[in-house]
Amino acid sequence: MNSRAAGTLLAAALFFLPAAASAGRAVWVWEPETFAMLEDRRVAREAIAFLRSKGVDTLYLYADSYKGRSHLEKKPELYRALIRRLGKRGMRAYALLGSWHLRTHHYVLPGRHREAAAMLERVLAYNSAVKPGERFAGVNIDIEPHMLDEWKIDKEGLLLNFLDMSRALMDAKARAKGVIPVGPAIPFWLDRIELEWNGSLKPVSEHVLDIYDTAAIMNYRDRAEGKDGMIDHASSELAYAAKLGKRLAIGVEVTPNEVDKVTFDGLTEEYMEAELAKAESVFSASPAFDGFVIHHYGSYRDWLKAGGGKEKRSK
């Protein structure tokens, strides 16, 4: 059997795996996968069919430059076409901003905030120039200050810089009269760090939710219950978001990691869905709960192709 035929059979086999649970489901789609979908209709068609079969209704599509290509600015018709295709299948797109390739974690530094704002402004300009059915429905910003080397010696300073950058981003949205929700991906442990910012002392997670319209919490654990589980780690953020009338998506990891407990890699899809159902039964009581978001599309497909882990480790 040739490689193309084998790939087709393998992709088809994925569609017989259990469907996703009832909560809204999103997925982060990084640079290579997004650009492949933009540039190849066949790739887009297969990706959309796969994701729909898994109950995914929102794609966080990378929306900045990659390897010298800036399709959002130079070839916006590619995004327009892909977003239209998603809409016809009952799906929507968020613009995903932030890139290891571009080292955007450095944007938290004071001298780089203008670059961060420009990144968002390009998305807002795109949205204002296209038809309603071709627009992004939101923006997810993945800029993580803990990725900087300086984190080891100046954690609080970098978090304050992150908050200042966040304010600059939302000021840029206000200047552009942007109407779509904008929010970052944040680690669950920000609720454990209290900082005084803008005259107020509170957990960093609360400062973040004060600033942005929404957020996705990187709530990376491989079980729902217990002291170190998903429910425990997301409870304070959901409570605060509900108080503000804002929405919070719950991040789920399937990418391989040397620390077993942060990922469902090595476990089965059935196990993950059972744990997400447990978490959803609690989270759905909160008006802030905005479903789950999986990190990330490439790893998700690879994991399922490998049989969802086949219980390589027991729980």
N, C-alpha and C positions, 0 to 999 in steps of 0.2 A: 504493500500500500504506500502511495507517495505521501509526502509530508502535508500537502494541501488537503488530501482526502482525510488523512488522520486528524488534522486540525478541525475539519468540518464535523467529523463524527464526535470528537471530544467536545466541541462547543455545543453540539446538539444534546449530548448526554447531560450537560449542565442543567438544561431546562427541565429535567425530570427530578431535580433535587427539590426539597421542600420549599414552598414559597415563604416569603418573609412574614413576620408578624404584622398585626394590624396598625401599629404606630407608623407615622410618617417615616420614611427612610430616605436618607441622602447618602452621597458618596463623594469623597474628595477625588478629583481627577487631576493628576499632576501634568507637568509639561509634556513629556513624550506622548502620553495617551491622549491628551487634549489635542495636540497638534496632529496626531494621526487621525483623529476623528474629523478634524477640520479639513484635512487635505485629502481624505479618501472616503468617499461615500459608503463603500463596502464596509470599512472599519466602523464607521458611525452606525450603519445599519445593524451590524452584529452586536455592537456595544449596547445600543438601545434595546434590542430584543433581549439580550442577557439581563440587563438591569431591570427591565420591566418584569421579567420572570421572577426576579427576586424582590419585587415590591418597592423598588427604588423609584421615587417620584421627583427627586431633586438631584441635579448634578452640580457640584462646585467645580466649574470649568476654569482652568488656568487662563488668565486674561492679561498677561504681560509678555514681554519679549523673551525669546528663547533661541539661543545659538544664532544671534544676529537677525532673527525674524521677529517682526512685530505685526502680527496679523491684525490685531485690534485696530491699529492705526493705518497700516498699509493695505490690508485686505479685509476690511470689515464685513464684506459680503460673505466671507466664510463663516463668521460667527452668526450673521443674520440667517443664513441657510440652516445651520445646525440648530439654532434656537427655535426656528420655525418647525423643523422636524420633531424636536422634542415636544413642542406644544401640541402638534397633531397626535402625539401618543399620550397626551395627558401628563407630560412631564415639564419641568421648568429648570432654568439654569441660574445659578448664582455665579458671579465673577469671583474667582479665587485669586487673591493677590498675596505675594510673598514667595520667595524662591531661594533655595540653597544655591542654585546656579548663578543667581544675581547677587548673592550674599546680602539679601535684604534685611537680615537680622541686624546689620549695621545701621539701618535706618532709625533705630531707637536712639542713636547718638545725636546730641543736640545739633551738630552741623549737617545732619542728613534728613531732618524732618521735612524739608521742602521737597526732597525726592519722594518721600512717602506720600505726601499730599498730591504730588503730580501723578503718581501711580493711580490713585483713586480718581483724580480729575479726568484721566483718560477714559475710564469706564463711564463716568457720568456724562462726558461729552459724547461717547458712543451712544449711550441710551437716549440722549436728547436728539440725536440725528436719525434714529431709525423708527420704524413703525412699532406700535405697541406689541405685536406678536413676535417681534425680533429683539425685545429688550431683556436684559438681565432682571431677574426678580429680586435680587439682593446682592450683597457683597460680603464675602468672608475673607478676612485678613489674617494670614498666618505669618506673623512676625514675632519671634520668640527670643526675648533678651537673654534667657538662660543658655542660648547657644553660643554666646560670646565668651571668649577667654576671660574677659574681665569679670564675669559672673562670680568667679571664685573669690575675688577680693572686694567687689563692690556691688553685691546683690541689690541692696536697697537703692543705691544710686541709679542702677540700670532700670529698676522698676519705676522709679520716679521719672526717668527719661521716657520710658514706655508710656506712662500716663500723659506726659507732655506731648509726645508724638500723637497719641490717640486724640487728644484735644485738637491738635493741628489738623488731623484728618477730618474730624467732624466739623471744624470751622470751614474747611475746604468744601465739604458737602453743603453747608449752609450757604456759602457764597455762590455755589453753583445751583442753588435751589433744587438740590437733589431730593427725590421723594422715595427712593428705595431704601429698605433697611440695611444698615451697615453694622458689622460686628466682627470681633476677632475670634480666633481659636485660642483658648487659654487653658493651662493645666489646672487640674482640680485642686491642687495644693495652694493656690493663691489665697484661698480663704484663711490660711494659717499664718499669713504675713500681714501684720498691721503697719500701715504707714500714714504719716500726716502729709496730705497733699491738698493744695488749694484750700487750706484752713480747716480741713476735716481729718480726723484720725479714725480710720476704719480698715477692714481687710482690703487688700488690693483687689480682690474679686468684686467687691462692692463698688470701689472706685470705677472699675472697668464698666460695670453695668450702669452706673450713673452716667457715664460718658456716651456709651454706644446705644444703638437701638436694640441690639440683640447680641447673642454670643453663642459659640459652640464650645462646650467644656470637654477637653481631652480627658475623659473619665476612664482612662485605660486600666481596666481590671478584668480578669477572666471569670469573675463570679459576681452575682448580683448581691448576695446577702453577706452579713457579717461585718465586723468592725473595719475591715479593709476592702469592702466590696463596693460595687457601683452605687448602690442606694445610699450608703453611708457617705461616700465622697461627694455626691451631687446634692445632698439635702439642703445645705445652707445656701448654695447658689440658686437653687430652684425657689426656695422660700423668698430670697431677696428679689429675684427677678419677678416673682408673682406680686410682691409688694409694689413694684414699680410699674406693673402692667406690661412687662416685657417677656420675650420668649427666649428659651434656652434649649439648644439641641445638645444631645448627649453623645459624645464621641466614643467610638468602639474601635479597637485595634485588632487587625488580623495579620499584620506584618511580623515576620520573625524578629525576635528580640532575645537577647541573652538572659533577660529576666522573665521567667515564664509567666508570672502573674499579671503582666501588663498586656498580654496578647492572647487571643484565641487560637493562634497558630499552634499546631500540635494537638488540637482538640477538634471534635467533629462539628459540622454545621448544626446538627441536631442539638448538640450540647449548647452551642452558642445561642440558638434560637430559644431554647428552654430558659436560659439565664436572662435573656433580654425580655422574655415574657414575664418573668418574675419581677424584673426591674420596672417594666411598663405597668404592671398591676399597681405599683406604688406611685410611680411618676405621674401616671395619668390623672391622679387626684389633683394635681397642680395645674392651674391654668397657664403656667409658664412652660410646661413641657412641650417641646416642639419636635419630638421624635428622635430617632437615632441617626448618626452620620458615621459611616464606615471609612476607616483609613486603611488602604486607599484602593482605588479601582484596580490597578495592576496587581497588587498583592491579593486582593479579594478573589480575582479570577484564578490566580496561581494557586491559592489555597484550596479553592474548590476543585480545580483540576487534579490536585493531589489527593482528593478525597476528603477535603475538609480536615485533614490531620490524621484521620483514622485512629483517633485516641492514642497518639504516640505518648501521651502522658495522661494519667488518670486523674479525675477530680472526685 
